Amino acid sequence: MRFWEISLIIVNFALMGWILFARRETKRWFIIALTVAYCVLIAQLFAEGYRWQMIPAYLSSVIMTACYLLAKRKKSVRNRVTLTLKSLLLVIYLSVAVVLPALMPVSLFKQPTGPFLVGTTLYHWVDYGREEPLSKDPKDRRELMVQIYYPAGDKGKGNREPYIRNSHEIAKGMAKDLSIPAFTLSQLGLVESYAFTEARMSDSEKQYPVLLFSHGLGGFRNQNTFEVEELASQGYIVVCIDHAYDAVATVYPDGRTAYFQSANMTDISERDGHIKLWKGDVSFVLDQVEKLNQSNGRFAGRIDTTRIGMFGHSYGGATAAQMLAEDSRIKAAIDMDGTLYGAAYSESGIGKPFLLMSAEMSEDSKEDSDEEEARNKRALAGGGMSMVIPHTDHTSFSDFHLISPLLRSPGEDPHYVHRIINEFSLAFFDLYVKQTGDSSAMDRLAANYPEVKFKVN
């Protein structure tokens, strides 16, 4: 909860207690109490904005006024029953006023720990050489929204970037997938990231290495903000791709929205074939990144195209593994709990640095097929690394569990899980992409987190 939200609830609770339980003589000061309550309410609305979870707190002034007027009409002596009922009213009010905002928080992320501030910018790229297979119009070309996070020298004139641009469309898409009303996720529009919009790029280094991020089916480009901002703060340019019609919602500059369409794609062979579309997206984005490096803009000459890595969650993780195996530009990749769909790997492995992160619940699932185990074994052969993080499920590798405590796995501390993911990811990419890391860093992390099952194959 935010500062003024907490202040409003504390003030309301104190004033309601005073009005409900104070002696009759002090009730004449209720106007002062209501004035204070309204002032804090107005301050909260102006400073932080409205959200529906705070409605019980917003109605407190009305409740206090009603309680006073009822008490004024009724002059019966207080008794234990009356006191109990009033106490119950306060408990119910406080529970609703506090619990709803706590279950749908607007402060989600820890501040990045790297030496750089983080800047971000958004691009709309159209691949005129490919049709859009998921559109009804055969003339449509493949369009992608791509958000880049980068090391910033200062925030310039930029404001803090919202966690999600077009949060209404994202909430609508997520609500459909979760079978809940979209308004229950409206607080996502109030969440801020730690990145600054259009900030000045840092001049500390001549060039920066690149990491591409690919979300899962039904995910979106911002779904791993906890990780993307940390990597950018450590000196990486991170390129986040919305895979149109496979993201929960992709909003184009002209207002068109491409909503998720692949919900029924459950067959393994379908997913094996569909990944070709995603590989095409990543290859196209890599081409555009190279063009940015040759342009006259912010990234001109600042991108080290000889140092490129990729990471992804779920289907995006499978895409990262496929691109690592097929595209010489990508030097190392991380798959976060993604089944390895796509073309079969050689029995000798991918042949490049590869890390497969897995959730404990995915690892323990009895639904894992022999084919999936065989795919993992082939991909990890010849030096591939794997790790299993305890108290995690499939969505623990995204921001999803920060959105509400109700979404978390039993015993999970999402910030602790994210710290493990960030530290292993940074050590891996520093070693194999930035090429400045310590070769023993992964082993030290494994020793620091003995609960993590880390293995080099």
Disulfide bonds with the S-S distance in Angstrom:
none
